[in-house]
Amino acid sequence: IFLFTLNTSHALSFPSGITNYVALNLSNSQSTATPNPFQQMINITSSDSGWTYINNTGNHFGQNVEFFYANGTIIPSWLENYTSTHALWWVKVGSIAASSKLTIYMGFANKTTNLFNTATTGEAPQLSPTYGEYDNGANVFSYYQRWGGLTALPTGWNLSTNMAITYDSTYASLTSPTAVGDSSGLYMPTPPSLFSTTSTWVLDWYGSMTQTGTSNTLWMAGLFDSADFGTGTGPNNGYTVGVWQHNGNAFYN
């Protein structure tokens, strides 16, 4: 649905410190407007013209990159990942009208400048030399939770009675110390209102799933019918978001 092109032919206002920029055209070819706010993924590759302006030395990839509107207003952005040939950002923009486009700008400061912060311009927690130092995910996504550096479950999350959780500075680990029934894990019995049946949403989970024990024990993450996962009593009582271990022969949803 969305495409972007790069060019440098626009007159506009620059945020402080920005010296070069490229224009990104987000085209909505749908017959309806996008939600407001809207999170758009931006994939920049080493063949794109802006790549040469990005700081890519040491442990500070992209620290000099900032996204903004034509009036100079900074757009909240979050760097998800990068390699030697591409980088993925998420930007939080307003609604894009049906059959129209929104032009935003990717700005570059001097490569020694660090624009990262925990408000408008940041990165995934595992990318920083100090875990979570520049993590602004909560200001970009409609719901966001990181699992490193915790000492207890975040508000709204529950743990099945037959599961165990341990906390580390950069992650949380779920284990099943005993045999489980149909399903068990870490779950949110009352998800935020954005997970309603009328919402359009995408769930993204970062972690590692490993299997030990029986061959039909499977881990999965996502949004499930809560009746199927032990948190309700009927098929229409809502949904549960979480990470689950399923010990059986069929997935419910």
PyRosetta script that sets phi, psi and omega in degrees:
from pyrosetta import init, pose_from_sequence

init()
pose = pose_from_sequence("IFLFTLNTSHALSFPSGITNYVALNLSNSQSTATPNPFQQMINITSSDSGWTYINNTGNHFGQNVEFFYANGTIIPSWLENYTSTHALWWVKVGSIAASSKLTIYMGFANKTTNLFNTATTGEAPQLSPTYGEYDNGANVFSYYQRWGGLTALPTGWNLSTNMAITYDSTYASLTSPTAVGDSSGLYMPTPPSLFSTTSTWVLDWYGSMTQTGTSNTLWMAGLFDSADFGTGTGPNNGYTVGVWQHNGNAFYN")
pose.set_psi(1, -38.3)
pose.set_omega(1, -173.5)
pose.set_phi(2, -112.0)
pose.set_psi(2, 133.1)
pose.set_omega(2, 177.8)
pose.set_phi(3, -127.8)
pose.set_psi(3, 154.8)
pose.set_omega(3, 174.5)
pose.set_phi(4, -134.8)
pose.set_psi(4, 149.5)
pose.set_omega(4, 176.5)
pose.set_phi(5, -127.0)
pose.set_psi(5, 155.9)
pose.set_omega(5, -176.7)
pose.set_phi(6, -112.0)
pose.set_psi(6, 134.1)
pose.set_omega(6, 171.2)
pose.set_phi(7, -160.2)
pose.set_psi(7, 173.1)
pose.set_omega(7, -176.8)
pose.set_phi(8, -135.0)
pose.set_psi(8, 43.0)
pose.set_omega(8, -171.5)
pose.set_phi(9, -114.9)
pose.set_psi(9, 23.3)
pose.set_omega(9, -174.6)
pose.set_phi(10, -112.6)
pose.set_psi(10, 142.4)
pose.set_omega(10, 172.2)
pose.set_phi(11, -94.9)
pose.set_psi(11, 128.9)
pose.set_omega(11, -175.2)
pose.set_phi(12, -160.8)
pose.set_psi(12, 175.3)
pose.set_omega(12, 176.6)
pose.set_phi(13, -90.3)
pose.set_psi(13, 138.2)
pose.set_omega(13, -178.2)
pose.set_phi(14, -103.1)
pose.set_psi(14, 138.4)
pose.set_omega(14, 166.5)
pose.set_phi(15, -63.2)
pose.set_psi(15, 158.6)
pose.set_omega(15, -178.6)
pose.set_phi(16, -57.7)
pose.set_psi(16, 131.8)
pose.set_omega(16, 175.4)
pose.set_phi(17, 92.4)
pose.set_psi(17, -14.1)
pose.set_omega(17, -179.1)
pose.set_phi(18, -78.2)
pose.set_psi(18, 129.5)
pose.set_omega(18, -177.8)
pose.set_phi(19, -117.1)
pose.set_psi(19, -22.9)
pose.set_omega(19, 177.9)
pose.set_phi(20, -139.2)
pose.set_psi(20, 159.9)
pose.set_omega(20, -178.9)
pose.set_phi(21, -160.1)
pose.set_psi(21, 162.4)
pose.set_omega(21, 168.9)
pose.set_phi(22, -131.7)
pose.set_psi(22, 151.8)
pose.set_omega(22, 178.8)
pose.set_phi(23, -92.6)
pose.set_psi(23, 138.8)
pose.set_omega(23, 177.5)
pose.set_phi(24, -119.5)
pose.set_psi(24, 119.8)
pose.set_omega(24, -179.6)
pose.set_phi(25, -100.3)
pose.set_psi(25, 111.6)
pose.set_omega(25, 179.4)
pose.set_phi(26, -94.0)
pose.set_psi(26, 108.7)
pose.set_omega(26, -172.8)
pose.set_phi(27, -101.8)
pose.set_psi(27, 123.5)
pose.set_omega(27, 176.9)
pose.set_phi(28, -102.2)
pose.set_psi(28, 104.8)
pose.set_omega(28, -179.8)
pose.set_phi(29, -91.5)
pose.set_psi(29, 3.4)
pose.set_omega(29, 179.6)
pose.set_phi(30, -75.6)
pose.set_psi(30, 163.9)
pose.set_omega(30, 178.2)
pose.set_phi(31, -87.0)
pose.set_psi(31, 0.8)
pose.set_omega(31, 177.7)
pose.set_phi(32, -129.2)
pose.set_psi(32, 157.4)
pose.set_omega(32, 178.3)
pose.set_phi(33, -73.3)
pose.set_psi(33, 157.3)
pose.set_omega(33, 175.1)
pose.set_phi(34, -77.2)
pose.set_psi(34, 162.8)
pose.set_omega(34, 175.6)
pose.set_phi(35, -61.8)
pose.set_psi(35, 164.8)
pose.set_omega(35, 176.4)
pose.set_phi(36, -130.2)
pose.set_psi(36, 113.4)
pose.set_omega(36, 4.2)
pose.set_phi(37, -77.6)
pose.set_psi(37, 170.6)
pose.set_omega(37, -179.7)
pose.set_phi(38, -133.1)
pose.set_psi(38, 130.7)
pose.set_omega(38, 179.0)
pose.set_phi(39, -99.7)
pose.set_psi(39, 119.7)
pose.set_omega(39, -179.3)
pose.set_phi(40, -112.5)
pose.set_psi(40, 131.8)
pose.set_omega(40, 175.2)
pose.set_phi(41, -82.0)
pose.set_psi(41, 135.1)
pose.set_omega(41, 177.1)
pose.set_phi(42, -116.5)
pose.set_psi(42, 118.3)
pose.set_omega(42, -179.6)
pose.set_phi(43, -108.6)
pose.set_psi(43, 111.1)
pose.set_omega(43, 178.2)
pose.set_phi(44, -107.4)
pose.set_psi(44, 128.8)
pose.set_omega(44, -179.6)
pose.set_phi(45, -109.0)
pose.set_psi(45, 168.1)
pose.set_omega(45, -178.4)
pose.set_phi(46, -67.3)
pose.set_psi(46, -13.5)
pose.set_omega(46, 177.0)
pose.set_phi(47, -88.6)
pose.set_psi(47, -9.8)
pose.set_omega(47, 178.1)
pose.set_phi(48, -77.4)
pose.set_psi(48, 150.0)
pose.set_omega(48, -174.4)
pose.set_phi(49, -63.6)
pose.set_psi(49, -29.5)
pose.set_omega(49, -178.1)
pose.set_phi(50, -74.3)
pose.set_psi(50, -14.3)
pose.set_omega(50, -174.0)
pose.set_phi(51, -58.8)
pose.set_psi(51, -37.3)
pose.set_omega(51, -175.9)
pose.set_phi(52, -66.7)
pose.set_psi(52, -18.3)
pose.set_omega(52, -179.3)
pose.set_phi(53, -88.9)
pose.set_psi(53, -10.6)
pose.set_omega(53, -174.4)
pose.set_phi(54, -84.0)
pose.set_psi(54, 132.7)
pose.set_omega(54, 173.0)
pose.set_phi(55, -67.7)
pose.set_psi(55, 123.6)
pose.set_omega(55, -179.1)
pose.set_phi(56, -136.2)
pose.set_psi(56, 37.5)
pose.set_omega(56, 179.2)
pose.set_phi(57, -113.4)
pose.set_psi(57, 148.2)
pose.set_omega(57, 176.3)
pose.set_phi(58, 62.6)
pose.set_psi(58, -141.4)
pose.set_omega(58, -177.1)
pose.set_phi(59, -102.6)
pose.set_psi(59, 25.7)
pose.set_omega(59, -172.8)
pose.set_phi(60, -130.1)
pose.set_psi(60, 44.2)
pose.set_omega(60, 179.7)
pose.set_phi(61, -58.5)
pose.set_psi(61, 131.1)
pose.set_omega(61, 173.2)
pose.set_phi(62, 73.3)
pose.set_psi(62, 8.9)
pose.set_omega(62, -177.0)
pose.set_phi(63, -64.8)
pose.set_psi(63, -18.5)
pose.set_omega(63, -177.8)
pose.set_phi(64, -100.6)
pose.set_psi(64, 14.8)
pose.set_omega(64, -177.2)
pose.set_phi(65, -103.4)
pose.set_psi(65, 136.9)
pose.set_omega(65, 178.2)
pose.set_phi(66, -145.0)
pose.set_psi(66, 138.8)
pose.set_omega(66, 178.1)
pose.set_phi(67, -102.2)
pose.set_psi(67, 144.3)
pose.set_omega(67, -175.9)
pose.set_phi(68, -155.6)
pose.set_psi(68, 162.2)
pose.set_omega(68, 174.3)
pose.set_phi(69, -87.6)
pose.set_psi(69, 172.5)
pose.set_omega(69, -176.9)
pose.set_phi(70, -61.4)
pose.set_psi(70, -27.3)
pose.set_omega(70, 179.9)
pose.set_phi(71, -84.5)
pose.set_psi(71, 4.6)
pose.set_omega(71, 177.8)
pose.set_phi(72, 92.9)
pose.set_psi(72, -2.9)
pose.set_omega(72, 179.1)
pose.set_phi(73, -69.3)
pose.set_psi(73, 128.6)
pose.set_omega(73, -178.9)
pose.set_phi(74, -74.2)
pose.set_psi(74, 135.9)
pose.set_omega(74, 177.9)
pose.set_phi(75, -96.7)
pose.set_psi(75, 127.7)
pose.set_omega(75, 177.2)
pose.set_phi(76, -55.7)
pose.set_psi(76, 132.0)
pose.set_omega(76, -178.4)
pose.set_phi(77, -140.7)
pose.set_psi(77, 152.9)
pose.set_omega(77, -176.1)
pose.set_phi(78, -141.0)
pose.set_psi(78, 119.7)
pose.set_omega(78, 179.3)
pose.set_phi(79, -81.5)
pose.set_psi(79, 115.5)
pose.set_omega(79, -177.2)
pose.set_phi(80, -81.5)
pose.set_psi(80, -44.6)
pose.set_omega(80, -174.3)
pose.set_phi(81, -166.4)
pose.set_psi(81, 164.7)
pose.set_omega(81, 175.3)
pose.set_phi(82, -157.0)
pose.set_psi(82, 156.1)
pose.set_omega(82, 172.3)
pose.set_phi(83, -133.4)
pose.set_psi(83, -170.0)
pose.set_omega(83, 178.6)
pose.set_phi(84, -74.4)
pose.set_psi(84, -9.5)
pose.set_omega(84, -176.4)
pose.set_phi(85, -123.3)
pose.set_psi(85, -10.1)
pose.set_omega(85, 177.6)
pose.set_phi(86, -160.1)
pose.set_psi(86, 163.1)
pose.set_omega(86, 176.8)
pose.set_phi(87, -142.8)
pose.set_psi(87, 144.2)
pose.set_omega(87, -179.3)
pose.set_phi(88, -115.7)
pose.set_psi(88, 122.1)
pose.set_omega(88, 172.5)
pose.set_phi(89, -114.7)
pose.set_psi(89, 155.8)
pose.set_omega(89, 166.8)
pose.set_phi(90, -116.6)
pose.set_psi(90, 133.9)
pose.set_omega(90, 176.6)
pose.set_phi(91, -119.6)
pose.set_psi(91, 145.7)
pose.set_omega(91, 180.0)
pose.set_phi(92, -105.8)
pose.set_psi(92, 106.1)
pose.set_omega(92, -178.8)
pose.set_phi(93, -115.1)
pose.set_psi(93, 173.7)
pose.set_omega(93, 175.2)
pose.set_phi(94, -81.5)
pose.set_psi(94, -175.2)
pose.set_omega(94, -178.5)
pose.set_phi(95, -64.5)
pose.set_psi(95, 141.4)
pose.set_omega(95, 174.7)
pose.set_phi(96, -106.5)
pose.set_psi(96, 122.1)
pose.set_omega(96, -175.2)
pose.set_phi(97, -61.9)
pose.set_psi(97, 157.6)
pose.set_omega(97, 178.9)
pose.set_phi(98, -60.0)
pose.set_psi(98, 140.3)
pose.set_omega(98, 175.3)
pose.set_phi(99, 52.1)
pose.set_psi(99, 46.3)
pose.set_omega(99, -180.0)
pose.set_phi(100, -147.0)
pose.set_psi(100, -177.7)
pose.set_omega(100, 178.9)
pose.set_phi(101, -135.5)
pose.set_psi(101, 156.3)
pose.set_omega(101, 175.0)
pose.set_phi(102, -121.4)
pose.set_psi(102, 125.4)
pose.set_omega(102, 177.5)
pose.set_phi(103, -98.4)
pose.set_psi(103, 122.6)
pose.set_omega(103, 173.7)
pose.set_phi(104, -120.4)
pose.set_psi(104, 176.0)
pose.set_omega(104, -174.0)
pose.set_phi(105, -133.0)
pose.set_psi(105, 139.1)
pose.set_omega(105, 176.0)
pose.set_phi(106, -103.9)
pose.set_psi(106, 112.0)
pose.set_omega(106, -175.0)
pose.set_phi(107, -102.7)
pose.set_psi(107, 153.8)
pose.set_omega(107, -178.5)
pose.set_phi(108, -129.2)
pose.set_psi(108, 125.6)
pose.set_omega(108, 171.8)
pose.set_phi(109, -92.0)
pose.set_psi(109, 178.2)
pose.set_omega(109, 173.5)
pose.set_phi(110, -53.8)
pose.set_psi(110, 144.5)
pose.set_omega(110, -174.9)
pose.set_phi(111, -63.5)
pose.set_psi(111, -16.5)
pose.set_omega(111, 177.7)
pose.set_phi(112, -89.9)
pose.set_psi(112, -4.1)
pose.set_omega(112, -178.7)
pose.set_phi(113, -85.3)
pose.set_psi(113, 135.6)
pose.set_omega(113, 177.7)
pose.set_phi(114, -108.3)
pose.set_psi(114, 107.9)
pose.set_omega(114, 179.0)
pose.set_phi(115, -94.0)
pose.set_psi(115, -4.6)
pose.set_omega(115, -178.4)
pose.set_phi(116, -63.6)
pose.set_psi(116, 140.3)
pose.set_omega(116, 174.5)
pose.set_phi(117, -154.5)
pose.set_psi(117, -174.6)
pose.set_omega(117, -179.4)
pose.set_phi(118, -102.5)
pose.set_psi(118, 15.0)
pose.set_omega(118, -178.0)
pose.set_phi(119, -117.4)
pose.set_psi(119, -70.9)
pose.set_omega(119, -172.5)
pose.set_phi(120, -100.1)
pose.set_psi(120, -32.3)
pose.set_omega(120, -171.2)
pose.set_phi(121, -133.5)
pose.set_psi(121, 112.0)
pose.set_omega(121, -175.0)
pose.set_phi(122, -151.4)
pose.set_psi(122, -165.7)
pose.set_omega(122, -176.0)
pose.set_phi(123, -149.8)
pose.set_psi(123, 164.5)
pose.set_omega(123, 177.4)
pose.set_phi(124, -57.9)
pose.set_psi(124, 146.3)
pose.set_omega(124, -171.8)
pose.set_phi(125, -59.1)
pose.set_psi(125, -34.1)
pose.set_omega(125, -176.4)
pose.set_phi(126, -76.7)
pose.set_psi(126, -8.8)
pose.set_omega(126, -179.3)
pose.set_phi(127, -83.8)
pose.set_psi(127, -22.5)
pose.set_omega(127, -177.5)
pose.set_phi(128, -80.6)
pose.set_psi(128, 147.2)
pose.set_omega(128, 175.8)
pose.set_phi(129, -55.0)
pose.set_psi(129, -38.4)
pose.set_omega(129, 171.1)
pose.set_phi(130, -105.2)
pose.set_psi(130, 120.8)
pose.set_omega(130, -173.4)
pose.set_phi(131, -50.6)
pose.set_psi(131, 127.0)
pose.set_omega(131, 175.0)
pose.set_phi(132, 75.1)
pose.set_psi(132, 7.3)
pose.set_omega(132, -174.2)
pose.set_phi(133, -60.0)
pose.set_psi(133, -37.9)
pose.set_omega(133, -177.8)
pose.set_phi(134, -122.6)
pose.set_psi(134, 34.5)
pose.set_omega(134, -177.5)
pose.set_phi(135, -86.5)
pose.set_psi(135, 110.8)
pose.set_omega(135, 177.6)
pose.set_phi(136, -114.8)
pose.set_psi(136, 24.6)
pose.set_omega(136, -176.2)
pose.set_phi(137, -54.1)
pose.set_psi(137, -33.7)
pose.set_omega(137, -179.2)
pose.set_phi(138, -65.9)
pose.set_psi(138, -21.0)
pose.set_omega(138, 178.9)
pose.set_phi(139, -94.6)
pose.set_psi(139, -0.2)
pose.set_omega(139, -179.1)
pose.set_phi(140, -112.8)
pose.set_psi(140, -41.4)
pose.set_omega(140, -174.2)
pose.set_phi(141, -102.5)
pose.set_psi(141, 155.5)
pose.set_omega(141, -178.4)
pose.set_phi(142, -65.8)
pose.set_psi(142, -33.6)
pose.set_omega(142, 170.5)
pose.set_phi(143, -141.6)
pose.set_psi(143, 137.6)
pose.set_omega(143, -176.5)
pose.set_phi(144, -150.3)
pose.set_psi(144, 136.4)
pose.set_omega(144, 176.2)
pose.set_phi(145, -146.2)
pose.set_psi(145, 124.8)
pose.set_omega(145, 172.7)
pose.set_phi(146, -101.0)
pose.set_psi(146, 155.1)
pose.set_omega(146, -169.0)
pose.set_phi(147, -115.3)
pose.set_psi(147, 6.1)
pose.set_omega(147, 174.4)
pose.set_phi(148, -92.3)
pose.set_psi(148, 149.8)
pose.set_omega(148, 174.9)
pose.set_phi(149, 75.7)
pose.set_psi(149, 15.8)
pose.set_omega(149, 179.4)
pose.set_phi(150, -90.6)
pose.set_psi(150, 157.8)
pose.set_omega(150, 172.4)
pose.set_phi(151, -122.0)
pose.set_psi(151, -6.1)
pose.set_omega(151, 178.8)
pose.set_phi(152, -157.5)
pose.set_psi(152, 167.1)
pose.set_omega(152, 179.4)
pose.set_phi(153, -64.3)
pose.set_psi(153, 140.3)
pose.set_omega(153, 175.6)
pose.set_phi(154, -65.1)
pose.set_psi(154, 159.3)
pose.set_omega(154, 178.8)
pose.set_phi(155, -55.2)
pose.set_psi(155, 130.5)
pose.set_omega(155, 176.8)
pose.set_phi(156, 95.9)
pose.set_psi(156, -11.9)
pose.set_omega(156, -177.4)
pose.set_phi(157, -100.2)
pose.set_psi(157, 143.0)
pose.set_omega(157, 178.0)
pose.set_phi(158, -124.7)
pose.set_psi(158, 161.0)
pose.set_omega(158, 178.0)
pose.set_phi(159, -124.8)
pose.set_psi(159, 132.4)
pose.set_omega(159, 177.3)
pose.set_phi(160, -58.9)
pose.set_psi(160, 149.1)
pose.set_omega(160, -174.5)
pose.set_phi(161, -65.6)
pose.set_psi(161, -24.4)
pose.set_omega(161, -178.9)
pose.set_phi(162, -98.6)
pose.set_psi(162, 20.2)
pose.set_omega(162, 177.4)
pose.set_phi(163, -118.8)
pose.set_psi(163, 157.7)
pose.set_omega(163, 176.3)
pose.set_phi(164, -126.4)
pose.set_psi(164, 146.5)
pose.set_omega(164, 178.9)
pose.set_phi(165, -130.5)
pose.set_psi(165, 137.3)
pose.set_omega(165, 174.2)
pose.set_phi(166, -123.7)
pose.set_psi(166, 147.6)
pose.set_omega(166, -174.6)
pose.set_phi(167, -110.8)
pose.set_psi(167, 138.6)
pose.set_omega(167, 177.8)
pose.set_phi(168, -128.0)
pose.set_psi(168, 168.6)
pose.set_omega(168, -178.9)
pose.set_phi(169, -65.5)
pose.set_psi(169, -22.8)
pose.set_omega(169, -177.6)
pose.set_phi(170, -125.1)
pose.set_psi(170, 2.8)
pose.set_omega(170, 179.8)
pose.set_phi(171, -166.2)
pose.set_psi(171, 171.5)
pose.set_omega(171, 168.9)
pose.set_phi(172, -123.7)
pose.set_psi(172, 143.6)
pose.set_omega(172, -174.8)
pose.set_phi(173, -119.2)
pose.set_psi(173, 128.9)
pose.set_omega(173, 177.2)
pose.set_phi(174, -103.5)
pose.set_psi(174, 133.9)
pose.set_omega(174, 176.0)
pose.set_phi(175, -137.4)
pose.set_psi(175, 157.3)
pose.set_omega(175, 177.5)
pose.set_phi(176, -112.6)
pose.set_psi(176, 99.7)
pose.set_omega(176, -176.1)
pose.set_phi(177, -71.3)
pose.set_psi(177, -20.0)
pose.set_omega(177, 179.8)
pose.set_phi(178, -133.7)
pose.set_psi(178, 172.1)
pose.set_omega(178, 176.7)
pose.set_phi(179, -61.2)
pose.set_psi(179, 142.6)
pose.set_omega(179, -178.2)
pose.set_phi(180, -111.5)
pose.set_psi(180, 167.2)
pose.set_omega(180, 177.3)
pose.set_phi(181, -88.2)
pose.set_psi(181, -138.4)
pose.set_omega(181, -177.7)
pose.set_phi(182, -60.3)
pose.set_psi(182, -42.9)
pose.set_omega(182, -176.2)
pose.set_phi(183, -160.9)
pose.set_psi(183, 153.6)
pose.set_omega(183, 178.5)
pose.set_phi(184, -164.5)
pose.set_psi(184, 161.4)
pose.set_omega(184, 179.0)
pose.set_phi(185, 158.6)
pose.set_psi(185, -151.8)
pose.set_omega(185, -179.1)
pose.set_phi(186, -107.9)
pose.set_psi(186, 126.4)
pose.set_omega(186, -171.8)
pose.set_phi(187, -147.9)
pose.set_psi(187, 159.7)
pose.set_omega(187, 176.2)
pose.set_phi(188, -113.4)
pose.set_psi(188, 101.5)
pose.set_omega(188, -174.0)
pose.set_phi(189, -66.4)
pose.set_psi(189, -27.1)
pose.set_omega(189, 177.8)
pose.set_phi(190, -124.8)
pose.set_psi(190, 85.6)
pose.set_omega(190, -178.1)
pose.set_phi(191, -63.8)
pose.set_psi(191, 160.0)
pose.set_omega(191, 175.5)
pose.set_phi(192, -56.1)
pose.set_psi(192, 158.2)
pose.set_omega(192, -174.7)
pose.set_phi(193, -61.6)
pose.set_psi(193, -19.4)
pose.set_omega(193, -179.4)
pose.set_phi(194, -64.8)
pose.set_psi(194, -21.1)
pose.set_omega(194, 178.4)
pose.set_phi(195, -87.5)
pose.set_psi(195, 41.1)
pose.set_omega(195, 178.2)
pose.set_phi(196, -87.6)
pose.set_psi(196, 167.0)
pose.set_omega(196, -177.4)
pose.set_phi(197, -69.7)
pose.set_psi(197, -14.8)
pose.set_omega(197, -179.0)
pose.set_phi(198, -99.0)
pose.set_psi(198, -0.5)
pose.set_omega(198, -178.1)
pose.set_phi(199, -90.5)
pose.set_psi(199, 153.5)
pose.set_omega(199, 169.9)
pose.set_phi(200, -105.8)
pose.set_psi(200, 122.6)
pose.set_omega(200, -174.1)
pose.set_phi(201, -148.6)
pose.set_psi(201, 161.1)
pose.set_omega(201, 174.5)
pose.set_phi(202, -129.6)
pose.set_psi(202, 133.1)
pose.set_omega(202, 175.8)
pose.set_phi(203, -102.1)
pose.set_psi(203, 130.8)
pose.set_omega(203, 178.5)
pose.set_phi(204, -127.8)
pose.set_psi(204, 127.5)
pose.set_omega(204, -176.1)
pose.set_phi(205, -127.5)
pose.set_psi(205, 134.8)
pose.set_omega(205, 179.8)
pose.set_phi(206, -114.2)
pose.set_psi(206, 124.2)
pose.set_omega(206, 179.8)
pose.set_phi(207, 174.1)
pose.set_psi(207, -169.3)
pose.set_omega(207, -179.2)
pose.set_phi(208, -130.6)
pose.set_psi(208, 131.2)
pose.set_omega(208, 177.8)
pose.set_phi(209, -114.3)
pose.set_psi(209, 124.6)
pose.set_omega(209, 177.8)
pose.set_phi(210, -124.9)
pose.set_psi(210, 154.1)
pose.set_omega(210, -177.2)
pose.set_phi(211, -119.8)
pose.set_psi(211, 130.4)
pose.set_omega(211, 169.5)
pose.set_phi(212, -132.7)
pose.set_psi(212, 153.5)
pose.set_omega(212, 179.4)
pose.set_phi(213, 93.6)
pose.set_psi(213, -143.4)
pose.set_omega(213, -172.3)
pose.set_phi(214, -66.6)
pose.set_psi(214, 152.5)
pose.set_omega(214, -174.7)
pose.set_phi(215, -70.6)
pose.set_psi(215, -19.0)
pose.set_omega(215, -178.1)
pose.set_phi(216, -100.9)
pose.set_psi(216, 17.3)
pose.set_omega(216, 173.7)
pose.set_phi(217, -91.7)
pose.set_psi(217, 116.1)
pose.set_omega(217, -173.3)
pose.set_phi(218, -125.8)
pose.set_psi(218, 142.3)
pose.set_omega(218, 175.0)
pose.set_phi(219, -100.5)
pose.set_psi(219, 144.3)
pose.set_omega(219, 175.9)
pose.set_phi(220, -151.7)
pose.set_psi(220, 158.8)
pose.set_omega(220, 179.4)
pose.set_phi(221, -133.5)
pose.set_psi(221, 143.0)
pose.set_omega(221, 178.4)
pose.set_phi(222, 159.0)
pose.set_psi(222, -156.1)
pose.set_omega(222, -179.7)
pose.set_phi(223, -113.0)
pose.set_psi(223, 123.8)
pose.set_omega(223, -172.1)
pose.set_phi(224, -126.9)
pose.set_psi(224, 158.4)
pose.set_omega(224, 170.8)
pose.set_phi(225, -66.0)
pose.set_psi(225, 118.4)
pose.set_omega(225, -172.5)
pose.set_phi(226, -65.9)
pose.set_psi(226, -23.0)
pose.set_omega(226, 177.7)
pose.set_phi(227, -64.6)
pose.set_psi(227, -31.0)
pose.set_omega(227, -178.1)
pose.set_phi(228, -78.6)
pose.set_psi(228, -11.7)
pose.set_omega(228, -174.0)
pose.set_phi(229, -122.1)
pose.set_psi(229, 29.4)
pose.set_omega(229, 168.4)
pose.set_phi(230, 77.6)
pose.set_psi(230, 12.7)
pose.set_omega(230, -178.6)
pose.set_phi(231, -114.4)
pose.set_psi(231, 9.3)
pose.set_omega(231, 178.7)
pose.set_phi(232, -153.8)
pose.set_psi(232, -178.2)
pose.set_omega(232, -175.6)
pose.set_phi(233, -122.4)
pose.set_psi(233, 0.3)
pose.set_omega(233, -178.5)
pose.set_phi(234, -148.9)
pose.set_psi(234, 168.8)
pose.set_omega(234, -174.7)
pose.set_phi(235, -75.0)
pose.set_psi(235, -12.4)
pose.set_omega(235, -174.2)
pose.set_phi(236, -121.2)
pose.set_psi(236, 29.8)
pose.set_omega(236, -174.7)
pose.set_phi(237, -97.6)
pose.set_psi(237, 17.3)
pose.set_omega(237, 174.3)
pose.set_phi(238, 110.2)
pose.set_psi(238, -165.3)
pose.set_omega(238, -173.5)
pose.set_phi(239, -129.7)
pose.set_psi(239, 158.3)
pose.set_omega(239, 177.0)
pose.set_phi(240, -125.9)
pose.set_psi(240, 134.5)
pose.set_omega(240, 175.1)
pose.set_phi(241, -105.1)
pose.set_psi(241, 137.3)
pose.set_omega(241, -179.2)
pose.set_phi(242, 172.9)
pose.set_psi(242, -170.9)
pose.set_omega(242, 176.9)
pose.set_phi(243, -118.4)
pose.set_psi(243, 127.3)
pose.set_omega(243, -170.0)
pose.set_phi(244, -130.2)
pose.set_psi(244, 146.4)
pose.set_omega(244, 168.5)
pose.set_phi(245, -102.8)
pose.set_psi(245, 125.1)
pose.set_omega(245, -178.5)
pose.set_phi(246, -113.6)
pose.set_psi(246, 122.0)
pose.set_omega(246, -177.6)
pose.set_phi(247, -111.6)
pose.set_psi(247, 85.2)
pose.set_omega(247, -178.1)
pose.set_phi(248, -177.5)
pose.set_psi(248, -166.2)
pose.set_omega(248, -173.8)
pose.set_phi(249, -107.2)
pose.set_psi(249, 0.7)
pose.set_omega(249, -176.7)
pose.set_phi(250, -147.5)
pose.set_psi(250, 143.9)
pose.set_omega(250, 169.7)
pose.set_phi(251, -88.0)
pose.set_psi(251, 142.6)
pose.set_omega(251, -179.7)
pose.set_phi(252, -81.2)
pose.set_psi(252, -44.0)
pose.set_omega(252, -177.2)
pose.set_phi(253, -141.1)
pose.dump_pdb("model.pdb")
